[in-house]
């Protein structure tokens, strides 16, 4: 393969996404991150980091979440672990406050701030997490699964 043959697709991709005329975008060959739609939480034992849903210390019937009537949760198998998945059909730019209750004695304040990416082009205007706080503590940037350590096992 000639060097020109190799570089031509790269040049075309870059030229599609760097045009100043937004009507010239051809996004058919560009893969973008999907809009944020689910928050993944792993409930772990604070002493040994064991997943408390996988070992069935807690089940869906032990969990409640409040703060917005459209918030829903499910337990999903992700990366060979059971993960608490939160979703809300009304998520858009803004701040969302929830109270997650696990068992009889564990309650967590969750503050989720969502924003959209700036700019123009193929992957602009994507909904993403701006920040996540659990009990006032800012969580690390860009994990796919946020861990919640639980001290008081029922």
N, C-alpha and C positions, 0 to 999 in steps of 0.2 A: 504494500500500500504506500502510495507516495505521501510525502509530508503535506502537500496541498489537499489531498483527499481527506486526510485526518483533520486538518485545521478548518476546512470549509464548514462542516456541521457546527463546530464550536463558534465560528464567526457568525453563522446564521442565528444560532441561539442567542448569542450576546447582542446581536443587532435587533432581534425581536424584542428584547427586554430593555433596551437602552434608548429606544426612539423617543424623541421629544414630542412626537405627535401621537397622542393616546389612541387615535383611531387606527394606527398602523400595527397595533399589537396582534400578533398571532400566537395565542397561548396554547395551541393544540399540542405542542411538543414540550410544554413546561409542566413539571410536577410541583404542586404547592402543598404546604401543610394545610390540612383541613381546619375549618373553624373549630374552636374549642367547644365541646359538647358534653364531656363527662369529666368529673373529678374523681380520681382513684385514690382511695385511702386504705392503708394496711393497718389493721389493729394489731399491735404487738404487745407482748408481755414486757414490761419495763425492766424486769430482772434478767430475762434470758433471750429476749428478742424473738420469741416463738410467736408465730402467727396464730391469733386467738380465734379466727374464723376457720382456718384449716384444721386446727385441733378440736374444733367444735365446743370451745369454752363458751362462745357466744354464737347464736344463730340469728337469722333475720328477725325472729320474734322478740329478741332482746334489744333491738335497735329502734330508736325513733329519731326523727329529724324534724325540726320546726323552724319557722322563719318566713316561709313563703309557701302558700298553699299548693303551688305547682311543683315544688321540689319532690323528687322521687328518688328512691334508692333500690339497689339490687345488690346481690352478692354474685360476683362473677369469678370464674377460674381464669387467672391471668398469670402467665409464667409459673405454672404449677403451684399457685397459691390462691387462696380465696381472698378476694379484694372487694371492699365496699365501694360501690360505684354510685355517685350522686349525679343526677341530671335534672335540668329545669328547662322547660320549653320556653320560658321567658328570658333566658340569659341573653344579655346584650351589654353594651358598654355601661358600666356602673359598679356600684358596691353592693354586695349581698351579704347579709348577716344571718347565720343559722346557729341553732343549738343542736348539737349531736349528743344524744344520750345512749350510753351503752350499759346494759344491765341496770342494777338498782342504784349504783353509787358513782357512776362516771359520766360527767357532763362536760362538753367542750364547746367553747364559743369559736365559731369559724367565720372569718371575714374574708370574702373572696372579692377581689377587684379585677374586673375585666376591661380590656381596652382593645382597640383595633390597630393594626399596623398602619403606618403612614405611607405616603408615596403614591405613585401611580404604576400601572403595569400589571403584569400577569398575577402576581401574588400579593397585591396590596389589599387593604381593607379586610384583613383576616382577624377574626375574634381570637384573643389569647388571654392567658392569665397575666395580669400585671403584677399582682402579689397575692399571697395567701398567708393569713395569720391563723394560728390555732392557739387559743387562750392568750392572745396578744403577742405571741412569738412568731416572727416572720420566718417562713419556711424557705429552704434553699431554692434557688432558681432552677427551673427546667427539669425537675425530676418527672418521670411519668407516673410514679406512685409515691404519694406522701405518706410517711409513717406517723402513726399516733401511738405513743407509748401509754399503756394503761397500768396504773399502779394498784388499784383496788379491784382485784378479781372477786367476783361475786361467788 
